[in-house]
Amino acid sequence: MRSEFETITVERRDNHVLIVTLNRPEAANALNTQMGLDLMELFERFTVDLEGLRAVVLTGQGAKAFCAGGDLKQRNGMTDETWQAQHLVFERMLRAILACPIPVIAAVNGAAYGGGCEIAAAADFVYASTNARFALTEVTLGIMPGAGGTQNLPRAIGERRAKELILSGLPFSAEEAERWGLVNRVLPPDELLQATLEIAGRIAGNGPISVRQAKQAIHRGLQMSLADGLAFEIEAYNRLIPTADRREGVLAFNERRKPNFQGR
C-alpha cells in the first residue's frame, strides 16, 4: 500500500487500524479529481490486499470540515465531457469505498456537504462531532446527488426523510442525523477521533474473517428477500467453521484468555 498521496494522508494505528484523512484544509477538504483518484486507488487496493488491516477510520483534516463536497472552483468552466470524466472517477471511488472488505467508520469532524455527505453515508457507520453539519445540496446547483446519495441516505434514514432533505437541499445537524439514523454517536470535537479509534480497535480485536463475513452478510442480505438473505448468511457462516480463528476463539474462551486471531 502506498503511504504518500497528494490529497489524503494515511496513518496506521496498532497495526490493524488505518486512519485515512481527507487533506485539503485550504479548500475545506473539498473533493477534487485528485482526491477522487487517491481514494479510489487506496480503497481498490483493499479488495486485493488488506496487508493485515482490519478497520479503516475516515476523517477530515482540521476542525471545521469533513468534506465540503465537490470542488466547485475546479469545476467552474468545465466542459460537459470533462465534468463527466471527473464524475466517473467519483463513481468508481464511491464503489471502492462500498466494496471495502473491512469496516469503514466515518469520523465526521465538521461540514459534510454534497459529496462529503455521500462519502459519510457510504461508510459502514458514522460518528460525528457536535459541530458537524450535513447536507445534500446538489439540486440547488442544478444537479443531483450522483455518488450514492439517493441510494445510501434513504437506506439509512428512510425514503420520506431522504426525499425531504435531497429535494430541498436543507442542511441538518449532527443531532438530527443521529436521531434519524445516519449517525451512530455524537461527541464533542476533542473526543471524536479517540472514540472512533476505540470502536475501530474493538472491531479489529475480533476475528477478522468473522467481521468481514458478517459485514458482507448484513450489506448484501439487505438487498435480498429474507429467505435469500438467510441462505447467504448460512453460506457466510459455513466459511468460518474450518478456520483456525474459529478454533482459537473457542479455545481462548475455555482457557479464559484473550484470543489471538491471525485471520486464518
Buried (B, 14 or more C-beta within 10 A) or exposed (E): EEEEBEBBBBEBBEEBBBBBBBBBBEBBBBBBBBBBBBBBBBBBBBEEEBEEBBBBBBBBBBEBBBBBBBBEEBBEEEEEEEEEEBBEBBBBBBBBBBEBBBBBBBBBBBBBBBBBBBBBBBBBBBBBBEBBBBBBBBEEEEBEBBBBBBBBBBBBBEEEBBEEBBEEBEBBBBEBBBEBBBBBBBBEBEBBBEBBBEBBBEBBBBBBBBBBBBBBBEEBBEEEEEEEBEEBBEEBEEBBEEBEBBEBBEEBEEEEEEBEBEBE
